Amino acid sequence: MNQKPIEVAILGLGTVGMGVYKVLQMQKDEMPYKIGTELKVKKVLVRNVEKAIKKIGDESLVTNDFQSILEDPDIKIVIEVMGGMEPAKTYIMESLKAGKNVVSANKDLIAMCGGELLDAAKDQKLDFLFEAAVAGGIPIIRPLKQCLQGNHLTEIMGIVNGTTNFILSKMTQEGMEFEDALALATKLGYAEADPTADIEGLDAGRKVAIMASIAFNSRVTFPDVYTEGITKITATDIRYAKEMGCHIKLLGIARNTEAGIEVSVHPILIPSNHPLATVNDSFNAVFVHGDAIDDAMFYGRGAGELPTASAVVGDVIDIARNVQYNCTGRINCTCYKNLPIKKMEETVNKYFLRMQVEDRCGVLANVASVFGNNNVSIAQMIQKTRNGETAEIVVITDAVQEKHFNDSLTIFKGMSIIKEISAMIRVY
């Protein structure tokens, strides 16, 4: 090939950044055939230059001066894998203004400012791609933006956090309590030292906001997403779920309804024969429903150095091809609608409610009366265990509006016969 190489810069050399560098080296000999010319890493931006040189072994590539990347006209693609809001946002915006295409894996930033970044790319007729921001190595952004555009998509439902899926899998398979499963996840490297973003549903919430925006062609940001984590799930809840023929999973759910977009992350009881119920350990999966395709599921490694790098490099190759044919900026923001976001209290769900109550006559009737007075229909009520003067009851409701269910909970909390509300989990 006699054509000039396409040069790229990598911002960040953490787990994902190092993975991107490795995959680009692994694919080096293939690039002339895949994009029509060589692809060359020219600069890697880091904080600690000496540490980075030891990692990649090439002093000429490493810099801590972003301006040197910005002012280099030969760098056509900037790969942002730093994470966080700043300076990542500033670096991306400045790169676009300088005429450089951008690939990012930054879910935090895109879930908050994706529209702004895509508009900036559109103004410059450049590409801003972010496949790796959701579900690691699983292709989902490109299918939603391109392959499934012949559909009116009405639902996206997925396991998009490997840490919580690993924890729930161990609780289901080995009867572990939450704290023990979290400790194991930390020991094996599936959970961060501070796992809050994972176990409280925040990480999944960001990913669902991104997917919903693309799927429904209307901007959804992270604050729009109702998030609830798995810290209150117990081995007892898992056991009840099994008896009901269900698994408990932390799902991100987005629905496009006539009244607006519903978008949430929370634990849910899902039938054991549903495809998502069989997704275990650190694997991710996204289930999509459209009017033409019906149901489709995307499954694979949702995180990790090389799976995430695979998605990043896929975007780099896509942009490099566009650079070769002078057609960058073909697909940018697809949010051409302005649909309302429904409040969680307006959504309709079924519920699993586990309570400790006084073990005496009339209690079940009182519980049923509270539900009935608040327009909540009971599908099933079970009493299984007794402990002294206390009995444990489980109620499964029919589909009801969440605000009516919450009104019932408020009353239960003030009743002397209700000793404890042990669990409340939505049912698919």
C-alpha positions in Angstrom: 0.0 0.0 0.0 1.3 3.4 -0.9 -1.3 5.4 0.8 -0.5 7.5 3.8 -1.2 5.8 7.2 -4.1 6.9 9.3 -2.7 8.1 12.7 -4.4 7.8 16.0 -3.9 9.0 19.6 -5.0 7.1 22.7 -6.1 9.2 25.7 -5.5 7.0 28.8 -3.5 3.8 29.4 -5.6 2.1 32.1 -7.1 -1.3 31.6 -9.1 -0.4 28.5 -6.4 1.9 27.1 -3.9 -0.9 27.3 -6.3 -3.3 25.8 -6.9 -1.0 22.8 -3.1 -0.6 22.3 -2.8 -4.4 22.4 -5.6 -5.0 19.9 -4.3 -2.4 17.5 -0.9 -4.2 17.6 -2.6 -7.6 17.1 -4.5 -6.2 14.1 -1.6 -4.2 12.7 -0.9 -6.5 9.7 -4.6 -6.8 8.9 -5.3 -3.1 8.8 -4.2 -2.4 5.1 -6.8 -5.0 4.0 -9.5 -3.9 6.4 -9.3 -0.1 5.8 -7.1 0.3 2.7 -4.1 1.6 4.5 -2.0 1.3 7.6 -3.3 2.4 11.0 -0.6 3.8 13.3 -0.7 4.8 17.0 1.2 8.0 17.1 0.7 9.2 20.7 -0.6 7.9 24.0 -1.6 10.5 26.6 -0.9 9.6 30.2 -0.4 11.2 33.6 2.6 9.0 34.5 5.0 8.9 31.6 7.6 6.6 33.1 5.0 4.0 34.1 3.5 4.1 30.6 6.9 3.6 28.9 7.4 0.5 31.0 4.0 -0.8 29.9 4.3 -0.3 26.1 8.1 -0.1 25.7 8.2 2.8 23.2 9.2 6.2 24.7 8.4 8.1 21.4 4.7 7.3 21.8 4.1 8.5 25.3 3.2 12.1 26.2 1.5 14.0 29.0 0.9 17.0 26.8 -2.6 16.9 25.2 -1.8 20.1 23.2 0.8 18.2 21.2 -2.0 15.8 20.1 -4.4 18.5 19.3 -1.9 20.4 17.2 -0.8 17.4 15.2 -2.7 17.5 11.8 -1.7 14.0 11.0 -3.7 12.5 13.9 -7.1 11.9 12.5 -8.7 9.8 15.3 -8.6 10.4 19.0 -9.5 7.4 21.2 -10.8 8.6 24.7 -10.5 5.8 27.3 -9.8 7.9 30.3 -13.2 7.7 31.9 -14.9 10.3 34.1 -16.4 13.6 33.2 -13.4 15.9 33.1 -10.9 16.4 31.5 -12.5 13.8 29.1 -15.3 16.1 28.0 -13.0 19.0 27.3 -10.5 16.8 25.4 -13.3 15.3 23.2 -14.8 18.7 22.4 -11.4 20.2 21.6 -10.5 17.3 19.5 -13.7 17.6 17.5 -13.2 21.4 17.1 -9.6 20.6 15.8 -11.1 18.4 13.1 -10.3 15.0 14.7 -12.8 12.1 14.8 -13.4 10.6 18.3 -14.0 7.2 19.7 -15.0 6.9 23.3 -15.8 4.2 25.9 -17.0 6.8 28.4 -20.5 5.8 29.6 -20.6 8.3 32.4 -20.0 11.2 30.0 -22.1 10.0 27.2 -25.1 9.2 29.5 -25.0 12.9 30.6 -23.7 14.8 27.6 -24.0 12.5 24.6 -26.3 14.9 22.7 -23.9 17.8 23.1 -20.9 15.7 21.9 -22.8 14.3 18.9 -24.0 17.8 17.9 -20.4 19.0 18.1 -19.3 16.1 15.8 -22.2 16.9 13.4 -21.1 20.6 13.2 -17.7 19.5 12.1 -18.9 16.7 9.8 -16.9 14.2 11.9 -17.6 10.8 13.5 -18.1 10.4 17.3 -18.6 6.7 18.0 -19.0 4.9 21.4 -19.8 1.2 20.9 -17.7 0.3 24.0 -19.8 2.5 26.3 -22.5 -0.1 26.6 -22.0 -3.9 27.2 -18.3 -4.0 26.5 -17.5 -6.3 23.6 -21.2 -7.0 22.7 -22.2 -5.0 19.6 -25.4 -3.1 20.5 -25.0 0.6 19.7 -24.3 0.0 16.0 -27.1 -2.5 15.6 -29.5 0.0 17.2 -28.2 2.9 15.1 -28.0 1.0 11.8 -29.0 -2.7 11.5 -32.4 -2.2 13.3 -33.4 1.1 11.8 -36.1 -0.6 9.9 -38.0 -1.2 13.1 -40.1 0.7 15.5 -38.4 -0.5 18.7 -40.6 -0.8 21.8 -38.5 -2.5 24.4 -34.9 -3.0 25.4 -34.2 -5.1 28.4 -30.8 -6.3 29.5 -28.2 -7.5 31.9 -25.6 -4.8 31.4 -23.5 -5.1 34.6 -21.2 -8.1 35.0 -20.5 -7.5 38.6 -24.1 -7.7 39.8 -24.8 -10.6 37.5 -21.9 -12.5 39.0 -23.2 -11.8 42.5 -26.7 -12.8 41.8 -25.5 -15.9 39.9 -23.5 -17.1 43.0 -26.5 -16.3 45.3 -28.7 -18.5 43.0 -26.3 -21.3 42.3 -24.6 -21.6 45.7 -27.1 -20.1 48.1 -24.7 -17.3 49.2 -25.9 -14.2 50.9 -25.2 -10.9 49.2 -22.2 -9.9 51.3 -20.5 -13.2 50.8 -21.1 -13.1 47.0 -19.8 -9.5 46.9 -16.6 -10.5 48.8 -16.0 -13.3 46.3 -16.6 -10.9 43.3 -14.1 -8.5 44.9 -11.5 -11.2 45.4 -11.8 -12.4 41.8 -11.6 -8.9 40.4 -15.2 -8.6 39.2 -16.0 -5.9 41.7 -14.1 -2.6 42.3 -12.7 -1.7 45.7 -15.7 0.7 45.8 -18.5 -1.3 44.2 -21.2 1.4 44.7 -21.8 2.2 41.0 -22.3 -1.5 40.3 -24.4 -2.8 43.2 -26.6 0.3 43.4 -27.5 0.1 39.7 -25.8 3.3 38.7 -23.5 1.8 36.1 -26.4 -0.1 34.4 -28.5 3.1 34.6 -26.0 5.0 32.5 -25.9 2.3 29.9 -29.7 2.1 29.7 -30.0 5.8 29.2 -27.6 5.6 26.2 -29.5 2.6 24.6 -32.9 4.2 25.2 -31.8 7.4 23.5 -30.7 5.5 20.4 -33.5 2.9 20.3 -36.4 5.4 20.7 -34.8 8.4 18.8 -35.4 10.6 21.8 -32.8 11.9 24.3 -32.7 10.1 27.7 -30.1 11.1 30.2 -28.9 9.3 33.3 -31.0 11.5 35.8 -34.1 10.3 33.9 -33.4 6.7 34.9 -34.9 5.2 38.0 -32.2 3.1 39.7 -32.4 0.5 42.4 -29.6 -1.9 43.3 -29.3 -5.4 44.6 -28.0 -4.7 48.2 -31.4 -5.7 49.7 -31.7 -9.1 47.9 -31.3 -12.0 50.2 -30.8 -15.8 49.9 -34.4 -16.1 51.1 -35.7 -14.0 48.2 -33.6 -16.1 45.8 -35.2 -19.3 47.3 -38.7 -18.0 46.9 -37.9 -17.0 43.3 -36.8 -20.6 42.6 -40.0 -22.0 44.1 -41.9 -19.7 41.7 -39.9 -20.9 38.7 -38.0 -17.6 38.5 -34.5 -16.1 38.7 -33.7 -12.7 40.2 -31.7 -10.5 37.8 -30.7 -6.8 37.9 -32.2 -5.6 34.6 -32.0 -2.3 32.8 -35.5 -1.8 31.2 -36.5 0.8 28.6 -40.0 0.8 27.0 -41.4 3.1 24.4 -45.1 3.4 25.3 -47.9 5.7 24.0 -47.7 7.7 27.2 -43.9 8.2 27.0 -40.6 6.4 27.7 -40.2 4.2 30.8 -36.6 3.7 31.8 -35.4 2.0 34.9 -32.8 -0.3 36.5 -33.9 -2.7 39.3 -33.9 -6.3 40.5 -36.7 -8.3 38.9 -38.1 -11.8 39.1 -38.0 -13.2 35.6 -39.2 -16.7 34.5 -36.5 -19.3 34.4 -37.3 -20.1 30.8 -36.7 -16.5 29.6 -33.4 -16.2 27.6 -32.1 -13.6 30.1 -32.6 -15.9 33.0 -29.8 -18.2 31.7 -27.2 -15.4 31.4 -24.9 -16.1 34.3 -21.6 -15.0 36.0 -20.1 -11.9 34.4 -21.7 -12.2 31.0 -24.1 -9.5 29.7 -27.0 -9.7 27.3 -29.4 -7.3 25.8 -32.9 -8.3 24.6 -34.6 -6.1 22.0 -38.1 -6.1 20.7 -39.2 -4.4 17.4 -42.2 -4.5 15.2 -40.4 -6.0 12.3 -37.6 -8.1 13.9 -39.8 -9.3 16.8 -37.3 -10.4 19.5 -33.5 -10.4 19.2 -30.8 -11.0 21.9 -27.2 -9.9 22.0 -25.0 -11.9 24.4 -21.3 -12.0 25.4 -18.6 -10.5 27.6 -19.8 -7.2 28.8 -16.5 -5.9 30.2 -12.8 -6.7 30.5 -9.6 -5.4 28.9 -9.8 -7.1 25.5 -13.6 -7.4 25.0 -14.0 -3.7 25.6 -11.0 -3.0 23.4 -12.6 -5.1 20.7 -15.5 -2.6 20.6 -13.3 0.4 20.6 -11.1 -0.9 17.8 -14.2 -1.8 15.8 -15.2 1.9 16.0 -11.7 3.0 15.0 -11.8 0.8 11.9 -15.2 2.1 11.0 -14.0 5.7 11.2 -10.7 4.9 9.4 -12.8 3.6 6.5 -14.8 6.8 6.4 -11.7 8.9 6.5 -10.4 6.9 3.5 -13.5 7.8 1.5 -14.0 11.3 2.9 -17.4 10.4 4.3 -17.1 11.0 8.0 -20.1 12.4 9.8 -22.7 10.3 8.0 -24.4 9.1 11.2 -24.5 11.3 14.2 -27.3 12.0 16.8 -30.4 10.0 16.0 -32.6 11.8 18.6 -35.1 13.6 16.3 -38.0 13.1 18.7 -38.8 14.7 22.0 -40.8 12.1 23.9 -41.8 12.5 27.5 -40.2 10.4 30.2 -42.6 8.7 32.5 -42.2 8.9 36.2 -41.6 5.6 37.9 -44.8 5.9 39.9 -46.8 6.0 36.6 -45.4 2.7 35.4 -47.3 -0.6 35.7 -45.7 -3.6 37.3 -46.3 -6.8 39.2 -44.8 -7.1 42.6 -43.3 -9.7 45.0 -43.7 -8.5 48.6 -42.3 -10.4 51.6 -43.4 -9.2 55.1 -43.1 -10.3 58.7 -46.5 -9.9 60.4 -48.2 -10.8 63.7 -49.3 -14.4 63.7 -53.0 -14.0 64.6 -56.4 -14.2 63.0 -57.4 -11.4 60.7 -54.0 -10.2 59.6 -54.2 -11.6 56.1 -57.7 -10.0 55.7 -56.3 -6.7 56.9 -53.4 -6.9 54.3 -55.9 -7.8 51.6 -58.1 -4.9 52.6 -55.3 -2.3 52.4 -54.4 -3.5 48.9 -58.0 -3.5 47.8 -58.6 0.0 49.1 -55.6 1.2 47.0 -56.6 -0.5 43.7 -54.0 -3.3 44.1 -55.2 -6.8 43.0 -53.6 -9.8 44.7 -52.7 -12.7 42.5 -51.3 -14.9 45.2 -50.7 -14.8 49.0 -48.5 -17.4 50.8 -47.8 -18.0 54.4 -44.9 -20.4 54.9 -42.9 -19.8 58.1 -43.6 -18.9 61.7 -41.1 -17.6 64.3 -42.7 -17.3 67.7 -45.5 -14.8 67.4 -44.4 -13.7 63.9 -45.3 -15.2 60.5 -43.8 -14.5 57.2 -46.1 -13.9 54.3 -45.4 -13.4 50.6 -47.8 -11.5 48.3 -47.7 -11.5 44.5 -49.8 -8.8 42.9 -51.3 -8.5 39.5 -50.1 -5.7 37.3 -50.8 -2.4 39.1 -49.7 1.2 38.8 -46.6 1.7 41.0 -48.1 4.7 42.9 -51.0 2.6 44.1 -48.6 -0.1 45.3 -46.5 2.5 47.1 -49.6 3.9 48.8 -50.2 0.5 50.2 -46.6 0.2 51.4 -46.9 3.5 53.2 -50.0 2.3 55.1 -48.3 -1.1 55.9 -45.3 0.7 57.4 -47.7 2.4 59.9 -49.6 -0.7 61.0 -48.6 -2.4 64.3 -49.4 -5.8 62.9 -46.7 -5.4 60.2 -43.4 -6.0 62.0 -41.1 -5.7 58.9 -41.3 -5.3 55.2 -38.5 -7.7 54.3 -38.4 -7.4 50.5 -40.2 -5.7 47.5 -39.1 -6.9 44.1 -40.8 -6.3 40.8 -42.0 -9.3 38.7 -41.6 -9.5 34.9 
